[in-house]
Amino acid sequence: MKAVVITKYGDSSVLEYRENIDIPKTKPNQVLIKNKATSINPIDLMKREGYGKEVFEKIRKNKFPWILGCDVSGIIVEVGSKVTRFKKGQEVWGCTSGVNQGTYAEYTALYQNEISLKPKNINFLEASAIPYVALSTWSALIRWAGLKPSDLFNKRVFVQAGAGGVGSFAIQLLSHWGSKIATTCSKKNNEFLNNLGAEFVINYNEDDFSKVLLNYDLVLDLLGDLGGEESVIKSIGVLSKKTSSHYISLNHSFLRTIDEKGLFLGFPSALIERQKFRQLHKPINVHWSLYRPNPSALELIAKLVEQEVIKPVIDTTFKLEDIEKAHQKVSTGHTVGKAVIEITND
Ligand SMILES: NC(=O)c1ccc[n+]([C@@H]2O[C@H](COP(=O)([O-])OP(=O)(O)OC[C@H]3O[C@@H](n4cnc5c(N)ncnc54)[C@H](OP(=O)(O)O)[C@@H]3O)[C@@H](O)[C@H]2O)c1
């Protein structure tokens, strides 16, 4: 099959397009998907550079060649013997929760709990732009912060860095749930984020968000550590100092600490670091979020897409052969919504 693999860590030049890769074998609890499209997430770039390798290499016993990629939309061509929820021929979307089955390929074998039926009103390219950013948002708010959609009604939420893949999805979802949203972006994206549902859009080149936002209930920090320590402190500073306030970071040191110290020492160190960080900011609840699969959330999101509550946001479409350019685009840190990849249009 066609696939893009890496055989070593490095910059975007390590991505190799090949046509002779074996089609993955379908396990009893998996379906084999003929992929129509995938999309690029910053985590793909980070894995390409070796981020998380202490953990990922342990899981991925056969180290290289490695197919990256999380998102997928396509058609089921084979079902495993224990699959009960899906059948051949169905159009599905989803994302990998493991590291063995990357989606920069013509076929991917995914577990039943990693997919749902694709929304009928959008095409495969559009569908590939949503699952990972949607479930990352869901994981952050629902899984890690322990909130329910109704908890977010009328709440003042600050989405730090709103114009990318996660931000543009999160703003639409939070707006649907009735939150009052403030966000940051560069000037060119101001109107775009207003239209998605943000009430207050701050141009980070002109204004300091920490001087204008006060007494917020929740911060979804999409810069986190990558914005530097001062940015994290400022983001936490916009929250009310109450036990009902939540700060959720999507960029934190958990896997980086394990990479630095090794699995054995790194895992407890990362837990201790997280605990110290939590203590420091009490009474505010501090969360370090990690993506988790959630099939019922994916089904619910598919319904919201069909009701046109959530719309896919695509910056640029690339062919699988040109994935290097797509990685370069995402590495600028200024993609608006998603860079998506057409795998096949037959
Ligand atoms: N922990 C997890 O499980 C998890 C899951 C998903 C994502 N993440 C992380 O969350 C982050 C966001 O993901 P993403 O997919 O949304 O990334 P993305 O699409 O690459 O985000 C790009 C956006 O960031 C904005 N941006 C860049 N610098 C900014 C700044 N200084 N202030 C405000 N906005 C800024 C840009 O807007 P402008 O062009 O207007 O500047 C651009 O639209 C990534 O770092 C990713 O690794 C973590």
The ligand as an ORCA input file, in Angstrom:
! r2SCAN-3c Opt
* xyz 0 1
  N      -2.172     17.142     25.310
  C      -2.872     16.720     24.273
  O      -3.459     15.635     24.303
  C      -2.961     17.576     23.056
  C      -3.910     17.262     22.078
  C      -4.027     18.105     20.988
  C      -3.184     19.206     20.869
  N      -2.265     19.438     21.842
  C      -1.389     20.624     21.756
  O      -2.216     21.772     21.768
  C      -1.640     22.776     20.961
  C      -2.691     23.296     19.998
  O      -2.955     22.296     19.043
  P      -3.498     22.725     17.623
  O      -3.778     21.489     16.876
  O      -4.595     23.708     17.803
  O      -2.206     23.472     17.040
  P      -2.127     24.396     15.756
  O      -3.290     24.133     14.887
  O      -0.772     24.238     15.184
  O      -2.246     25.872     16.361
  C      -1.925     26.927     15.518
  C      -2.561     28.190     16.029
  O      -1.886     28.681     17.176
  C      -2.030     30.101     17.179
  N      -0.926     30.732     17.890
  C       0.393     30.568     17.651
  N       1.116     31.329     18.524
  C       0.209     31.972     19.322
  C       0.323     32.874     20.406
  N       1.501     33.277     20.868
  N      -0.812     33.317     20.997
  C      -2.020     32.927     20.544
  N      -2.201     32.089     19.497
  C      -1.094     31.606     18.901
  C      -2.015     30.509     15.732
  O      -2.855     31.662     15.557
  P      -2.237     32.978     14.870
  O      -1.767     32.561     13.494
  O      -3.374     33.935     14.848
  O      -1.084     33.370     15.727
  C      -2.522     29.279     14.975
  O      -3.799     29.436     14.414
  C      -0.437     22.168     20.265
  O       0.730     22.614     20.904
  C      -0.619     20.679     20.459
  O       0.591     20.002     20.529
  C      -2.129     18.648     22.917
*
